[in-house]
Amino acid sequence: MVFLFLFSCFFSAKVFCISPESVIELQWGEVVYETATYVKVPLKILITPHWKLMGPKSIGDTLSHPPEIFWKNSENISDVQVLWPAPIPWFEAKQRGQIYRHHVFAMLYVQLKDRNGGKLNIEFRGQCCGNVCKIVKETLSLPLNSYQAFQGRSWKMLLFAFLGGAILNVMPCVLPVLGLKLKGLSKVSPFLLKRTFLMTSLGIFLGFWLLALTTILLKFVFQKEVGWGIHLQNPYFLIALCLVMVISSYSLLGLFQFNIPRWTLHFVPKDYRTSLGALGSGLLAVILATPCSAPFLGPALGYFLCGTVQEILYGYTSIACGFALPYIIGFVFPIYRFLPKPGAWMVILERLIGISFLGAAIWLVWWPLRSFLSVFMQQLALGLLILMACVPLLHYFLTYRLPLLWKSILLFAFPSMAGIGLFLLPFFSQQSSQKISMQDGKIHWIPWSPALMRQSIQAGRIVFIDVTGMGCLTCMLNKQVFLHPNIQNLLAKPNMVCMRADYSTGADEITALLKSFSRAAIPFNVLISKDFPGGIVLNELLSVKEIEEVLELFKKFQPSKDLKNNKILYKKGEKNV
């Protein structure tokens, strides 16, 4: 009999994992990898019979010691959010509180720093009451390996990166370079054409590899959050890019020509000078492409920028393959037969490209640079740039009437002084008072913050997050969708909280928000609620139909009765889109 009694005690201990000294016991549920860096981890807390666990505090409670979960000793984890189910009201001897009995399921939303996996180490602290009350502490660990769960997704993201790079060729930032290449190719003899295509492709690959190297250094050496176009958050880089466009436009409009220094002619054979120019044009195309985003590019960059050094290199190389696709086709196939012959059209095209470069320079000052300048300084910068843009007109009408001294002042001294003035403006400018618009018709946006977002979700509101920035062309198109009457009525409802974040400020919190959804570029829009804590990410180019369908899905979703009874259900609609 004694042997049977001891055997039954041992068996009970193995099944329920609760020793006579324990009051609670922790168990992990089935882990759900929503994205490569976002994991849902159910935590089951078993409570000994005749004991109760105090739940989250409610208004009017006299007894409260809410449960807490600490995770700071975890590995490669940036954030953990805990969602507790509704507790049971409890009254006894004029005391009131919220309790759990038998067992309770808590949901942990874990944000990994990258896709290299991690280890979740938690310490649970709470108050349990039976005949007496006591504080309980339990620890539990869980290894997380998101890399295996998303290993097959790498090929899809490589395809997205390739398509995004190919689409970059028709974005407004890069079109002037394509026109310039078309003009240049028409001058090249057919036997040098293949070499020109090859060198342009190499310039593109070199440019993207330099971007990859910069990204790796910032992420792994300097521990900085990185994203697509992050260098555009530096005002001096924007001004330098603006001046490069102005100087290029002067050359295209006939003010002067770029010539290789004579001392370099001894090192560069004549046959290779055209190749060096092609290499430089490829690098210039990459620099001009970085302010732009394209379909497929945001998800792909977000995926690779969360990965290892090798994955970052693979991602940028795939973008380079797509971006260099027209030149690779020209290298493989004999397309010189279809190129137009030299003629008067080349002069007209050259002038149009020069004007487009001036327009791009003005746009850089008007939109991206306004985040770093006060209103007065931005107006002064625009004035200086417009004066520089007038130099070709003055050269055209007055160059033959002016002596050599005044001509030199007009063509060199005046633009140089204006360029130096542009560089000094950010140094003397106070913090920019210009901010993104927080009003779209009836939609009142509030500044995004992690704390306010969590509070709104816990309160049962639907949160719409719009991450935008100065100078984002796609963001401007999306704003027209927000002004649509149907979207105005939907987003202005009392159950909606509309938040907007300015990516051009360079805040690490906003970059971390994008990274949590495996994104690295703007525009970015997501809808989150208590029933959809993983969020539903919208397409980069918004549509009225898409927003209506997602909000209809949120409206139809009703928390099931099992959830109220402390059972966590997993529905297909909860997964990230």
Secondary structure in CASP SS format (residue, H / E / C, confidence):
PFRMAT SS
TARGET T0000
AUTHOR 0000-0000-0000
METHOD secondary structure of the structure
MODEL  1
M C 1.00
V H 1.00
F H 1.00
L H 1.00
F H 1.00
L H 1.00
F H 1.00
S H 1.00
C H 1.00
F H 1.00
F H 1.00
S H 1.00
A H 1.00
K H 1.00
V H 1.00
F H 1.00
C C 1.00
I C 1.00
S C 1.00
P C 1.00
E C 1.00
S C 1.00
V C 1.00
I E 1.00
E E 1.00
L E 1.00
Q E 1.00
W E 1.00
G C 1.00
E C 1.00
V C 1.00
V E 1.00
Y E 1.00
E C 1.00
T C 1.00
A C 1.00
T C 1.00
Y E 1.00
V E 1.00
K E 1.00
V E 1.00
P E 1.00
L E 1.00
K E 1.00
I E 1.00
L E 1.00
I E 1.00
T C 1.00
P C 1.00
H C 1.00
W C 1.00
K E 1.00
L E 1.00
M E 1.00
G C 1.00
P C 1.00
K C 1.00
S C 1.00
I C 1.00
G C 1.00
D C 1.00
T C 1.00
L C 1.00
S C 1.00
H C 1.00
P C 1.00
P C 1.00
E E 1.00
I E 1.00
F E 1.00
W C 1.00
K C 1.00
N C 1.00
S C 1.00
E E 1.00
N C 1.00
I E 1.00
S E 1.00
D E 1.00
V E 1.00
Q E 1.00
V E 1.00
L E 1.00
W C 1.00
P C 1.00
A C 1.00
P C 1.00
I E 1.00
P E 1.00
W E 1.00
F E 1.00
E E 1.00
A C 1.00
K C 1.00
Q E 1.00
R E 1.00
G E 1.00
Q E 1.00
I E 1.00
Y E 1.00
R E 1.00
H C 1.00
H E 1.00
V E 1.00
F E 1.00
A E 1.00
M E 1.00
L E 1.00
Y E 1.00
V E 1.00
Q E 1.00
L E 1.00
K C 1.00
D C 1.00
R C 1.00
N C 1.00
G C 1.00
G E 1.00
K E 1.00
L E 1.00
N E 1.00
I E 1.00
E E 1.00
F E 1.00
R E 1.00
G E 1.00
Q E 1.00
C E 1.00
C E 1.00
G C 1.00
N C 1.00
V C 1.00
C E 1.00
K E 1.00
I E 1.00
V E 1.00
K E 1.00
E E 1.00
T E 1.00
L E 1.00
S E 1.00
L E 1.00
P E 1.00
L E 1.00
N C 1.00
S H 1.00
Y H 1.00
Q H 1.00
A H 1.00
F C 1.00
Q C 1.00
G C 1.00
R H 1.00
S H 1.00
W H 1.00
K H 1.00
M H 1.00
L H 1.00
L H 1.00
F H 1.00
A H 1.00
F H 1.00
L H 1.00
G H 1.00
G H 1.00
A H 1.00
I H 1.00
L H 1.00
N C 1.00
V C 1.00
M C 1.00
P C 1.00
C C 1.00
V C 1.00
L H 1.00
P H 1.00
V H 1.00
L H 1.00
G H 1.00
L H 1.00
K H 1.00
L H 1.00
K H 1.00
G H 1.00
L H 1.00
S H 1.00
K H 1.00
V C 1.00
S C 1.00
P H 1.00
F H 1.00
L H 1.00
L H 1.00
K H 1.00
R H 1.00
T H 1.00
F H 1.00
L H 1.00
M H 1.00
T H 1.00
S H 1.00
L H 1.00
G H 1.00
I H 1.00
F H 1.00
L H 1.00
G H 1.00
F H 1.00
W H 1.00
L H 1.00
L H 1.00
A H 1.00
L H 1.00
T H 1.00
T H 1.00
I H 1.00
L H 1.00
L H 1.00
K H 1.00
F H 1.00
V H 1.00
F C 1.00
Q C 1.00
K C 1.00
E C 1.00
V C 1.00
G C 1.00
W C 1.00
G C 1.00
I H 1.00
H H 1.00
L H 1.00
Q H 1.00
N C 1.00
P H 1.00
Y H 1.00
F H 1.00
L H 1.00
I H 1.00
A H 1.00
L H 1.00
C H 1.00
L H 1.00
V H 1.00
M H 1.00
V H 1.00
I H 1.00
S H 1.00
S H 1.00
Y H 1.00
S H 1.00
L H 1.00
L C 1.00
G C 1.00
L C 1.00
F C 1.00
Q C 1.00
F C 1.00
N C 1.00
I C 1.00
P C 1.00
R H 1.00
W H 1.00
T H 1.00
L H 1.00
H H 1.00
F C 1.00
V C 1.00
P C 1.00
K H 1.00
D H 1.00
Y H 1.00
R H 1.00
T H 1.00
S H 1.00
L H 1.00
G H 1.00
A H 1.00
L H 1.00
G H 1.00
S H 1.00
G H 1.00
L H 1.00
L H 1.00
A H 1.00
V H 1.00
I H 1.00
L H 1.00
A H 1.00
T C 1.00
P C 1.00
C C 1.00
S C 1.00
A C 1.00
P C 1.00
F C 1.00
L H 1.00
G H 1.00
P H 1.00
A H 1.00
L H 1.00
G H 1.00
Y H 1.00
F H 1.00
L H 1.00
C C 1.00
G C 1.00
T C 1.00
V H 1.00
Q H 1.00
E H 1.00
I H 1.00
L H 1.00
Y H 1.00
G H 1.00
Y H 1.00
T H 1.00
S H 1.00
I H 1.00
A H 1.00
C H 1.00
G H 1.00
F H 1.00
A C 1.00
L H 1.00
P H 1.00
Y H 1.00
I H 1.00
I H 1.00
G H 1.00
F H 1.00
V H 1.00
F C 1.00
P C 1.00
I H 1.00
Y H 1.00
R H 1.00
F H 1.00
L C 1.00
P C 1.00
K C 1.00
P C 1.00
G C 1.00
A H 1.00
W H 1.00
M H 1.00
V H 1.00
I H 1.00
L H 1.00
E H 1.00
R H 1.00
L H 1.00
I H 1.00
G H 1.00
I H 1.00
S H 1.00
F H 1.00
L H 1.00
G H 1.00
A H 1.00
A H 1.00
I H 1.00
W H 1.00
L H 1.00
V H 1.00
W H 1.00
W C 1.00
P H 1.00
L H 1.00
R H 1.00
S H 1.00
F C 1.00
L C 1.00
S C 1.00
V H 1.00
F H 1.00
M H 1.00
Q H 1.00
Q H 1.00
L H 1.00
A H 1.00
L H 1.00
G H 1.00
L H 1.00
L H 1.00
I H 1.00
L H 1.00
M H 1.00
A H 1.00
C H 1.00
V H 1.00
P H 1.00
L H 1.00
L H 1.00
H H 1.00
Y H 1.00
F H 1.00
L H 1.00
T C 1.00
Y C 1.00
R C 1.00
L C 1.00
P C 1.00
L H 1.00
L H 1.00
W H 1.00
K H 1.00
S H 1.00
I H 1.00
L H 1.00
L H 1.00
F H 1.00
A H 1.00
F H 1.00
P H 1.00
S H 1.00
M H 1.00
A H 1.00
G H 1.00
I H 1.00
G H 1.00
L H 1.00
F H 1.00
L H 1.00
L H 1.00
P H 1.00
F H 1.00
F H 1.00
S C 1.00
Q C 1.00
Q C 1.00
S C 1.00
S C 1.00
Q C 1.00
K C 1.00
I C 1.00
S C 1.00
M C 1.00
Q E 1.00
D E 1.00
G C 1.00
K C 1.00
I E 1.00
H E 1.00
W C 1.00
I E 1.00
P E 1.00
W C 1.00
S C 1.00
P H 1.00
A H 1.00
L H 1.00
M H 1.00
R H 1.00
Q H 1.00
S H 1.00
I H 1.00
Q H 1.00
A C 1.00
G C 1.00
R C 1.00
I E 1.00
V E 1.00
F E 1.00
I E 1.00
D E 1.00
V E 1.00
T E 1.00
G C 1.00
M C 1.00
G C 1.00
C C 1.00
L H 1.00
T H 1.00
C H 1.00
M H 1.00
L H 1.00
N H 1.00
K H 1.00
Q H 1.00
V H 1.00
F H 1.00
L C 1.00
H C 1.00
P H 1.00
N H 1.00
I H 1.00
Q H 1.00
N H 1.00
L H 1.00
L H 1.00
A C 1.00
K C 1.00
P C 1.00
N C 1.00
M E 1.00
V E 1.00
C E 1.00
M E 1.00
R E 1.00
A E 1.00
D E 1.00
Y H 1.00
S H 1.00
T H 1.00
G C 1.00
A C 1.00
D H 1.00
E H 1.00
I H 1.00
T H 1.00
A H 1.00
L H 1.00
L H 1.00
K H 1.00
S H 1.00
F C 1.00
S C 1.00
R C 1.00
A C 1.00
A C 1.00
I C 1.00
P C 1.00
F E 1.00
N E 1.00
V E 1.00
L E 1.00
I E 1.00
S C 1.00
K C 1.00
D C 1.00
F C 1.00
P C 1.00
G C 1.00
G C 1.00
I E 1.00
V E 1.00
L C 1.00
N C 1.00
E C 1.00
L C 1.00
L C 1.00
S C 1.00
V H 1.00
K H 1.00
E H 1.00
I H 1.00
E H 1.00
E H 1.00
V H 1.00
L H 1.00
E H 1.00
L H 1.00
F H 1.00
K H 1.00
K H 1.00
F C 1.00
Q C 1.00
P C 1.00
S C 1.00
K H 1.00
D H 1.00
L H 1.00
K H 1.00
N C 1.00
N C 1.00
K C 1.00
I C 1.00
L C 1.00
Y C 1.00
K C 1.00
K H 1.00
G H 1.00
E H 1.00
K C 1.00
N C 1.00
V C 1.00
END
